[in-house]
Each structure stands twice: as structure tokens, then as C-alpha cells.
Amino acid sequence: MPRLTAGFWVQAYLRRLSLANIPAFIVHKGDETAGAVVVISNPLDGSASAFHRVYSADGSRIWDVLATGSEEEIKNTINKQRNFDPDLWVIEVEDREGRTLLDEDGLFG
């Protein structure tokens, strides 16, 4: 199955969040075609979690926790990732309930 470009997936994801009235924005724009994507979940209480797509044991793609901690710890983790991968997309989702919609169908791209 062909994969979506990173830029297309990000725009679709932001639109889906918008339709659910969940604020989100691009923190760092990565490579339009093949950049990896990290999603930061910020419940606006000083804590945060970062998620990235990985391959599971059966070869399917899943969203997995990259890091959890304070907002500052997550920023440090993301900065390390960006130093390693300058094509990285970083999306921040700000929702007091911690919703990211990453568990919904169609968001594995």
C-alpha cells in the first residue's frame, strides 16, 4: 500500500483535530515527502508526552510513547531528535483531556 507524504499526513491530521475542536500547531516543519512525525500531547498542566510511529513486532505501524515528563523534558528530547533527524515534523496538541486522536482509524499513514 502506498504511503502518504509527511506533509499531506500532517495537514490531514491537523484538519481532523480542528474538526474535533482540539488545538494543535506545527512546532517544526520537516521534510514534505519523507519526514518522520512526532506528536506532543500537552494537557496544559506542565506535563507532556511525545509519540512517534514505529513498527510493531508484526510489521504494522503503531504510535508509541517516545517520552513523558515535564514540558521542558519533552522539549529537550525533541531537540535531541531534531539534531539527529533535521527532517522531523513536530506537532503539538494542546488538550486538557489529553486527546490526540492517534488511536483513530486512518492515522497511521
Beta strands, then each sheet from edge to edge (+ up, - down):
strand 1: 24-28
strand 2: 37-42
strand 3: 47-55
strand 4: 61-70
strand 5: 89-94
sheet 1: 1+ 5- 2- 3+ 4-
end
